[in-house]
């Protein structure tokens, strides 16, 4: 919680404890996280990693956008909340559209491309930008929040063995929460004590770089099913 002076050595402690956790899970017959299943199923592990990175972008918006609207752009908490509603509406409709398309590859490409365009738009706005332009830029992140989640859920059901579907679905939620935790760390590091325009643009830059990685990965990944599944 010390935003002014991050305690970087905790990262080393995390790596050590993480290695101990993995070693213990690999020896257990019924581990909390089935490491052996992830090692055996590389495609599923990649899906989890993709989920964590995308959710990191989504939660940077969910957690950080309203903060900037209030402290950087000068909106009230009620106004900031109202400006987040269109994002949720787009997410709801895009999740339905993604489910009806019955595809995986196309929804992932479309949603990550939408996130990338949204990040570029965020770099061009500040506290003096029109409220309509700000809201329109934020709405672009509704697609990854809805469509991507539907597609990755379908990917997990396809890639996981039938006897491990329940475990695999639970690990997908874990991957989402890891992305959320990483998002709070990014916001704390780049915002500091207050969400300024510069901090907001720095967050948008990190999100944009992640979007580029995810988009290139989705385009080049030949293991993602094409068409309906």
N, C-alpha and C positions, 0 to 999 in steps of 0.2 A: 504493500500500500504506500510505500515511500516513493512518490512519483518524481520528486526532485532529484533523488540519488538512487537509481535502481540498484538492487543488490545482485550484481551479475554472478557472484559465485554460486547463487542458488541454482543457476542453470547446470553447473557441474554436479551439484548434489542431486538434481533431478535426473541427470544422465546415469549416475551411479545407482540410484534407487530404482530407476527404470530397468536397468540391466539386471538387478537382483530380482525384480518383479517378473521379468521375462524368464529368467532361469527357473524360478519357483513354479511359474505357470507351465513351463515345458515338462516339469517332472510330475505334476499332479494328474490324477486320472480324470477328475472333473474340475478343471480350472475355471476361475471367474472369467478370464479371457482365454479362449482356446488358441494359443500361439501356434500349435502344430497345424491347426486347420488353416491358418493364414499362410504358413510356410508352404503347405501343400497346394494351396489355391492362390497363385499369384494374381490372377485376374480379380479375385475378390478383394485382395489386399490393395490393389491399385484403385478399385472402386471406392474403398474406404478413404484412401489418401485423397482422391479427387473430391470426395464428399467433404472432408475436413477443410480443404483449401477453399472450396466454394462457399461453405458455411462461414468461413472466416470473413469472406467478403460480405456476405449477407448480414452477419451480426455486427460488422463495422458500421453498416447503415442502421440497423435496428438500435444499436447502443449509442453510436456516435453522431448520427445525423441530427437527432433531436437536440443533443447537447450543443452542437454548433448553431442550430437555429436559434437557441435561446441566448447563449453567451457570445456567439460570433455575429449573428445577424440581428439580434435584438428583438426576437419574437417572444411573446409570452408562452408559458407552458401549454396553455389551451390552444393557442395558434399552432405551436409546434406539433401537438397531438393531432390536430385536424389535418395538417399537411402530411402526416404519415398514413392517413386513411387510404388515399389513392394507391399507395404501395401495396397495402394489404388486399385491396380490391383487385388489382392487377394480378397479384399472386394467386388469389382464389380462382380467377378465370383461367389463368395460364395453367394451373394444375389440372383443371378439368380438360383443357385443350390437350395437354400433354398425355393425359390418360386415354383420351379418345383417339389420339393419333396412333396409340399402341406401338410407338417407336421408342428407341433409346438413343441412338446416335444423333439423329436430327434435333430432338429436344435439347440434348446437352450442348450441341454446337450453337443452336439459336440462343439459349439462355446465357452461355458464357460470352457470346458476341454482344448480347444486350448489356451484360455487366461491363464489358470493355468500353462500349459506347457511353454508358452511364458514367464511368470513371473519367473519360475524356471531357464530358460535359461538366462534371464537378470541378475540374481544373479551371474551367472558364467562368465560374461564378464566385461571388463573394457576398459580403453582407449588404451590398447596395444593389444586388441583382433583383429583378422583378420576381415577386412571389410566384407568379405563374411559371416562369422559366425554372425556378428552383424546384417546384413541385413536379414539373414535367421531367426534369433530370432524375429525380428520385424514383419516379414511376418505372424507369428502365430496370430498376433492381427488383421489381416485382416478378419478372420472368424467372430469374434464377432462384428466387425464393419458392416459387410454385412449380414451374415446369421441370427444373432440374431435379427437385426432390422426388417428383413422380417417376422420372426416368431412372434415377439411381436406385430407387426402391425396386423397380422392375428388374434392373440389372442384378441386384442382390438375389432376387428370387430365381433368376436364371442361372447364375454362377454358383450358388451355394448348393451343396448336396441336399437331397430331399430330407434326410434325417437331421440336418443341421440348420434348417430354415429358421427356426425360432431363435437359435443362437446368433445366426447371421443377421437377422433383423435387429436384434438387440445391439449387436456391435455397430450396426449402421447408425443407430441413435447415439452410441458412444462416440463415433467419429464426428457426428454433428456437434456434440457438446465440446469435443476437443477443439473444433474450429471456433466455437463461441468463446472458449477460454483464451485461445490465441488472439482473438479479436480484442478482448479486454486488455490484453497485454500491449498490443499495438497502440490502442487508444491511449492507455495510460502513459506510454513512452512518448508518443508524438504530441498528445494534447498537453500533458503536464497538468498544471493546476487549472487551466482554462482552455476551452476550445476556441482558438483564434482562426482567422482565415488561413494563415500560413500552416497551422497544424492540420486544419481540414484538408488543405491541398496536399500535405505530406501523406496523410492517410489515403487520399484518393490515388496518389502515386503508387503506394504499396499495393492497393487494391487493383490498380491497373496492371501492374507487373504480374500479379497472380492471375489476372484474367487472361493475359497474353499466354502464360504458361498453360493454363487450362484449355484455352482455345486451340493452341497448336497441338497439344496432346490429343484432344478430341478429334481433330482433323486427321492426324497421322496414325491414330490407334486403329489398327486393322481388326482388332479383336471385338470392337463394339459392333453389335448386330446392326445391319442395315435394313431399312424398311420396317414393316410390322413384325412383331414377335408374338 
